[in-house]
Amino acid sequence: MSGGRIGKYEIRRLLGEGATSAVHLAWDPFNQREVALKQLYPEVLRDREHGRLYRHLLMNEAALAGKLTHPHIVQIFDAVIGDDEAYVVMEYVPGGTLEALARVETRPGFERLIEIVFKCTRALDYAFHRGITHRDIKPANILLADPAGQDIRISDFGAALRTATDTTQISGIGSPAYMSPQQVREMPLDHRTDIYSLGVVMYQLLTSRLPFESENNYSLLYRIAHETPPAPSELRPDVPPALDAIVRRAMEKDLERRYQTWAEFSHDLALAFRNRSVAVADNVIPDAAKFQTLRAMPFFREFSDPELWEVIALAQWSHAQPGTVLLKDGEAGDFFCFLAQGEARVKKRGRLLNVLTAGDCFGEVAIFSAGGGVRSASVEAASVVEVITVRAAALKRASDTCRMHFYKAFLGVLATRLSLASARIANL
């Protein structure tokens, strides 16, 4: 179907088809944007046995509109669900799905793979803290913003379980190859079933194979429940031990031995970048490492995960050698900085005023002062430093909530500095 309409939406072309629905690229004339429109087939709606179930799943997905606002979760814009017509309208993500990266010839490099899985863990942690477990994590439900990139969106929350109200799964929901042993046995589920499923996705991206394969679903489900798959490195010898260990823990059959939180999963992925077995180009700082750095800094304590991703998008990250002047006294300043690693010295006419260490911010006074934004001191690298730079123009593009947290944190920094200055004066 192309050139027609579904509701108010102009259909451009077919993006994909499944057993119960088709997804179209459509045009939203009111908001002047391209959208993805998922429509249940009419015969599915008329099916007495399954029509009600799939209508419920679509309703479940539509009900999340506005509740999961995260840069790595597909946004739901609209839905129409009736007896004769049912569709949901969502953000259009043009890069295809992770299925394209599951083949030997297209599988991603280790650093790109870690970035993708790390972003999945943070998005699913965000959903978990809002009481939602996805229950159908698989490559087809993880979209790429760009075919060659590592920015992702998790889609299809139709099977999602609301942990505040639901206690058991709906039988038959989920993709068998990615189901956890608990899902196979139809046990009560929590976020750890998604951790297992994402472990399977990671296994497949590493090896281009599923951990368990069988000719029929009965045999497949038995193997998931009772067998241990070979380590990824047994199928692909160049897989680093750190990634072997992460997959093994994510796919533990015993719930108590599996990752207990998404934060644990994320932490190990970030550490994998520092493992010598995973080669990362010089001076290229992965998004996973950036996220972990910001999350550990007291300044960003009150920032939500989506706001931290905003900061990563608007900031510039760089390294500087000892002796590099990061800010110069008397110059105009349209940016402020944070020290992510290393040590720097604040000087005025050659006199040492302060020593900055990891987590400290500097240069913000010129941005917020009414005096024209002139630097009042110089800042010089005392060691190799990693610097996070945010320009005033970029901050203006941030969301209102993100900017509010910046201003609030800067007030805290100012209060601390005034307190320390008062203490020094009192001791003179």
N, C-alpha and C positions, 0 to 999 in steps of 0.2 A: 504494500500500500504506500503510495507516495502522491503528493499533490492534493490529497483530501484533507479532511479535518476530523479531529476527535475533540468534541467539546469546542472550546475556543482556540484550540491549538492547531496550527498548520503543520501537517506531516511532511517532512522533507525526505527522509529515506529510512529504510529498515536497518537497524543496528545489529539485531540478533534475535534468534528465536529459541524457545525452549519447549518443554513438553506441555506447559500450561499457559505460557504467555509469550508475547513478542515485545521487543523494546524498539521504539522508533526515535530517531532524531526529529525534534519538532521545534517550531518557532512560537514563542510566547509573545503575541502582538502587544499585550498590555505592558509587560516589563521589558520588551525589546531585547530578548535574549534567547539563545538556543537552550533547549532543555531535552532531557531524556524522558520519554513517556513509556511506561510499562503497562501494557493492557492485557488483561486476561482474555483468552479466547472465548467466544460466545458459547461454544460447545462445553467448555469447562463450567461456565456459569449454569448451564442447563443440566449438568450431571447431578443427579439426586444424591449420589454417594459422596462425590468429591467437591462439588460446587460450593457447598457451605464451608468446607475446610479451607479451600484456596481463597475464597472471599474473606474469610477470617484472617488468613495470613497477610493478605494485602491491607486489610484494615489495621492489622497490628503494625505493619510498616508505616502506614500513613499516620498512625497515632503518635509517632515519634517526631513529627514535624515540629521544629522549634525546640525540641527537648535535647537533642544531641548536636550542639553547635561546636564543631571541632574541625580544624583544617584538614584532618585526615579521615573524616567521615562524610559520606555523600549527604548533601542537604536535601530534604524533602520540601517541596514548594506547595503542592496541591494534590488533591485526591477526589475522585468521584467513585463511589462504590454503591451500586444498586443491583436490582434483580437482573437487569438486562445489559448493564454496562458497568465495567469496573476497571479503573486505571489509576495510577499514581504518577505524579510529575515530579522529577527530581533534577538535581544538578547534572549537567552533561560533562562527563569526564572523557576526553577524546583519545587517550593513549591506549585503549584496550585493557585487557585483564592480564593477571600474572600467568595465566595459562600459556601465554606466548613465550614466557621465560623458562618453562619447564622442560624444554627440549634441549638435547645435548648441544646443538649448534647455536642456541640462543641463550643458554643459561647465563646468569649474571656473574660478574667477578665477585670475589668474597666481600670486598668492602661495600659494593652496591647492594649485595644481598643483605648484609648486616643492617645497612641504612633502612632498607625496605621493611625488614622484620621489626627493627627497633620502632619505627613509626607505627607499625601495627600494634605493638605492645602498648604504646602510649595512648593510642586511640581507644583500644579495648579497655585499658585501665580507666580512662575517662568515662566510658560507658558503664563499667562496673560500679564506679562510685555514684552513678545515677541509677543504680539498681537494675542494670540491664546486662544480660548474658546473651551473646549473639546466637550460638548453637549451630551455626552452619558456616564456619570459617573454612574456606577453600580458595584456590587460586581464582576461580571464576567470580568470586565475590570481593576480590581485591583489585581495584582499578588503578591504572597508571595515568597520571596527569599528562605524561609525555612518554611515548614509546621507548625513548632512550634514557629517560630520567629515573629518579628514585623517589619522586613525590607520589604518594598513593592516597586513595580514598577507599574506605571500607564501605561496602554497599550491602543491600538486601538483609535488612533486619526483620524480615517477615516472620522468621521462626524464633525471634528473640524471646527470651524468658525474662519476665520481670520478677526479680528475686524477692521483692517485697510482698508479692501476692501469689506467685506461682510456686508450686513445690515439686511438680513432676513434669516430665516432658510429654509432648504429644507423640504418640507412637508413629513411626515412619517418617518423622521430620528430620532432615539432615542428609548429608551425602555419605554413604557407607564407608568409603575409603578414608574419610577424614574424621570419622566418629571416634570418640574416646571409649575406652572399655566400659566406663560408667554409662555412656549413652547407649552402647550396644546392649547392655544388660537392663536398660530402661530403669536405671536407678535415679533418685533425686539428683539434680545437677546444680553446680554453681560455676563460677568463672573458670575453675580449673579444667572444665571440659573444653573451653576455648583455648586455654593454654596448650592442651594436648593437640588440638586440631592445628594450631599455628605451628607447633613442633613438626607435624606431618608436612605442612606446607614448606617449612624450612628444609626438611629432609628431601623433599621432591626438588626444590630449587638447587640443592647441592648436588644431587645424584641423577636428576632427570628420571627418577623412578619413585614409585610409591613404596613405603616400607612393607606393605602387605598387598599382594596381588593374588587373585583367585579367579576361577572360571565362573563361580556363582557367589551370590551374596551370602548364602548360609556359611560356606567355607571361609569367606573373607571375614565375616563377623566373628567366627570361631577363632581365627588366627589373631585378630585384634585383641580378643579377650584373653588369649592364653599364650601366645608366642612372643618372643623378643626378636625384633628385626636386626639384621646386620648393621653395624655402625656405618655411617656415611663413608668413612675412610676405607672401609673394606670394599666398597664399590668404586670409590674414587680416591686413590692414595694421596693426592695432594691436598685433601681437606685437612685444615689445621686441627690439632687436638682440641683447641678451645671450642671450636664449632661442633666437633663430635660430642663434647661434654654437654654443651647447651642443648643440643637435640635430644641426647639421651635423657637429661633431666626433665625437659619439657614433655617427653613421651613416656615417662615412668607410668606403669600400670597402677602402682600403689599411690593413691592420692597423697599420702603423707610424705612420699619421697619426691613427688613432682614439685615444681615451683609452686609455692603457696600464694605468692602475690605477683602481679604484673611488674611491680617495682624490682623484684629479684631477677626476673627474666630480663628486663631492660638493663639492669646493672651489669649482668654478665655479658650482654651484647656490647655494651660500651667498653667493657674491659677487653673484649676481643680485639678492639682496634689497637690496643697497646701491646697485644701479644705479638712477639716477633715473627710468628708464623703468618700473620696477616700483613701483607705489604701495603702501605699507604704512601702515596706520593709526598715528597717533602713539601712542608708548609700548607698542605691541604688538610683542613680541619673538618672532619665529617660532622654532619648534623647531629648524629647521636652523641658525639663528644661535646658539641656545643650545648646541647640540651642538658646533659649531665653537669656541665660546668655551671650553667646558669642556675640549675635547680639547687646546687650546693652553696650558692652565694647568698648570704643573709639579705642583701639588697632585694633579691627577687623572691623572698620567702612567701609573700602574699600573692604573687602572680599565679594564675591558674595555668594548666598545661597549654590551652589554646593561646594564652597571652605570651607564654614563653616562645611558642612557635612564631608568633608575631615578631617578637624581639629578634629571633634568629633571622627572619626574613628582612628586617629593616636595618640590621646592624652589619658592620664590616669587621672581619676578623683578620688580624695580621700579626707577624712576629717582627721584633726589632732587636738589634744587637746592642751590647753595652755601649754607653756613650751617646746613643741616639737621642736627640731632643724631640720629645713627644709633643710638648706645648712650649711656646716661647713667650716670655714676659713682654707685654706691650702690644702683641699682635691681636688682631680681631679674631674672634672665635665663634664658629657656627656649629661646633660639635662638642660632645663630651665623651669621656672614655671610662672603661673599667679595666682593671688589671686582672687578667685571668690567670696568669702565671708570672713568676719572677718578682723583681724588686725595682722600684724607681724612687728617685729623690726629687723633692720639691725644693726649689731654690729661688731666692730673691737677691739680686746683685751679688751672687756668689755665696750667699749665706744659706746654710741648710735650714729649712723650715720644718720639713717632715719627711718621713720615709713611708712609701706606699708598698703594700704587699698584696698578694692575691685576694681579690674580693673588693678592694678599695675602688672608689670612683673618683674622678678628677675632671676638671674643666667645666663642670655644670654651672658655676657661678656666672661665667660670661654669657651663658645661654639665657639665664633667668634674670640677670640684673637689668636695671633700667638705664645703665650707663653706657649703652652702645656695644656691649659685648667685647670688651678688651680684657686680655689675659692679665692677671695681677701677679703671676709668678711663672717660672719655667718648671717643666717636669722632664727629667732626663732618666733614661734607662740605666740602672746600675748592674743589671745582668741581662741575659737573654729574656725577653718578655713576650708574652702573648697579650695583645691589646684588643679590646672590643670597643669599636667606635660607633657612636650613634649621632647622626647629623640632625640638626634642628628641623630641617625640611622633612626628613623621614619620620621624626616623632610626630609631626603634624598629621601624617597619614595614618597613624596608628588609631585603633579603636578608642572610643571615649574611656572605656574601662581600663585599657592598657595604659593610656596617658595618666589617668587618675592614680594608678598604682605607682607610676614613675614619680609623680609629684609628691605623693604620700611618702614614698621611700626617701626622696630627697629631703623632705622635711625632717625625717628621722636622722639622716646623715648630718644635716645642719645642726640639729639639737645636740647630737653627740659631740660635734666639733666645738660648739659654744661651751658645752660643759667642760671639755678638756682644756679649752683656753682659759676658762675661769679658774680651774684648778691650778694651772700653771701660774697665772697672775697672783693667786692667793699665796703661792709658795715662794714668790720673789722676795 
